[in-house]
Amino acid sequence: MARLSWRVGYVKALHRVRRGKGPATSVVELSIDTIEAVIAVNSIVLVDFDSPRSATSAEFAPVYAASARLHPEVVHATVEVDAQERLVEIAEVQTMPTMLVFRDGVLVLREAGALSGVVLEELIRQVKLVDMDAVRAAIAPGQHPTGARRTAREERASETDTPWGLDV
């Protein structure tokens, strides 16, 4: 019964998004200046790298907005790739859309391509179940918890450096 109820809620939210009705979407736009803070202070963050020129991104947008309405406890964020080229480079995103999923500040999933509503809902369910102690134990020494590669300069840097190693 619970599985059916979220699907009904998802379909209703998707219809409201497509008709432009209901509460404002809770999808937030991220930039190179804001991404680290958002990831640091929220338990689960989905970051969708998209392009206004991508038909796939346009098709995925209402699915993502509906999910944001159903899961206010999960931050649904977007990065507009044309405006945030440096962030795209740092995140090593090559395909639009690409979803990065963070749990407690750690990159736990990178998925290229648009997701269906059912797959996105299952992804959120699975991310909530991740054993973060096991994930942290598995992170290799010298690797950022966000998955970003470290440079030689970053290896020598102080603890005040950001996990993404941004020089902004």
N, C-alpha and C positions, 0 to 999 in steps of 0.2 A: 504494500500500500504506500509506503514512504517513497519508493522508487517512482510510482505513478504520480504522486503529488508534486515532486520537484519537476517532472516533465510537464505537467499541466501548468505549473507556475512559470516555467521557462517559456512555454509557448505563449502564454498570456503576456509575459514581459516582452518577448520578441515582437508580438503584434503591436504593443504600445510603442515600442521604439520605432518600428516602421511607420506608424501613423503619426509619430511626433507627439504622443500623449503621455501622460503619467509624469512622475517626478523627473527632474533633470538627471541625466546620466551621471554616474559617479566615476566615469573614466577620466583620469587626470593625464595631462600632457607633461612629459618629463623632458628635461634638458641636461646638458653636461653639468650644469650648476646645481641641479636638484636631485638627480638620480640617487646619489649616495645617501643623502639624508632620508629619502623615502624608503630605501631598502633597509637602512639602519634602524628605523623606528617602527617598522611594521613587520608582523609575523610572516605573512604571505604576500608576495608582490608578484603579479604577472605583468611583464613588460612586453608589449606588442610593438615591434619595429615595423612600421608600415610606410607606404608611399601613396600620396594622392593619385599618382599616375598608374597605380597597380589595380587592375580589375579585381584580382583576388583579395586585396586589402579592402576594397570597397564592399565586396560581398561579405567579408568577415566582420566588418564594423558593427552591424546590427546584432549579430550573434554575441559579440564581445560586450556590447552595451547591455544586452539582456542579462548576460551572466553577471555583470557588475551590479545590476539591480537586485538579482537574486542572492548575491553574496557580498553584502556591504562590509563584512569582516575581512574580505580579501581585496587588496588594492589592485585595481585594474588600471594599468597605465599604458600610454602610448608614447612612442618616440617617432616623430616625423623625420624620416631619414634624410630628406633633402635639406632640412634646416639644421640637422644635427650630425653632420658628416664626421666630425671628430669622434663623437660618441659611437657612431656606427663602426668606425675603424677600431676603436678600443674594444668594443664588444665582439668584433670579428663577425659581424652580420653580413651575409652575402646574398641572401634570398629574402624577398618580401612576400608575405609577412613572415617574420620570425618571432617566436615567443621565447623569452627567457623567464624562467620561474625561479624565484628566490624564496627560501624558507629560512627564517631567522638569520638573514644576511648571507646565506650560502646559496650559490647557484646550484639548483638540484636538477634542472632540466633545460635543454635547448631544443626547440622543435621548429623546423622550417615548414612553411606552408600553412594554409588556413585550416582551422579545425572546425568540425561540425559542433553543434550545440551539445550533442550527447557526449562527444569525445572531450570537449572542454569541461563539462560537468564531472566526468569520470577523472579527468586530470586533477581538478580541484579536490575531489574526494581523496585521491591517492596522495596528493601533496600533504593534506592534513594528517595522513597516517604515517608519514615518513619518520623513522627513528633518527632524530637529529644527532643523538650521541654517537650512533654508528657512523653517520655521515661525517661528522667532525673527526672521528678516529681514522677514517679512511682518507682524509685529505692529506696528500703528500707534503712532506716538509718542503718549505720554499714555494709552495703554491698558494695563491690568493684563494680565500674561501669563495670568492665570486667567480673563479675560473679564469680570470684574466692572467696572462703571462707576465712574469716578473722580468724586468730588465736588470742588467748588472748594477745600474744606479739604484734601482729599487731594493736590491739585495742589501746594499749598504745604507739605505735610508733609515731615518729614525722612525719610531713608532707613530709619529704624528702623520705620516703619509696615509693617504686614503687607500682603501682596498682596491680601487680601480687604477691606482697609480696615476692619477690625473695631474698634469701640470697646467693648471688653468690660470 
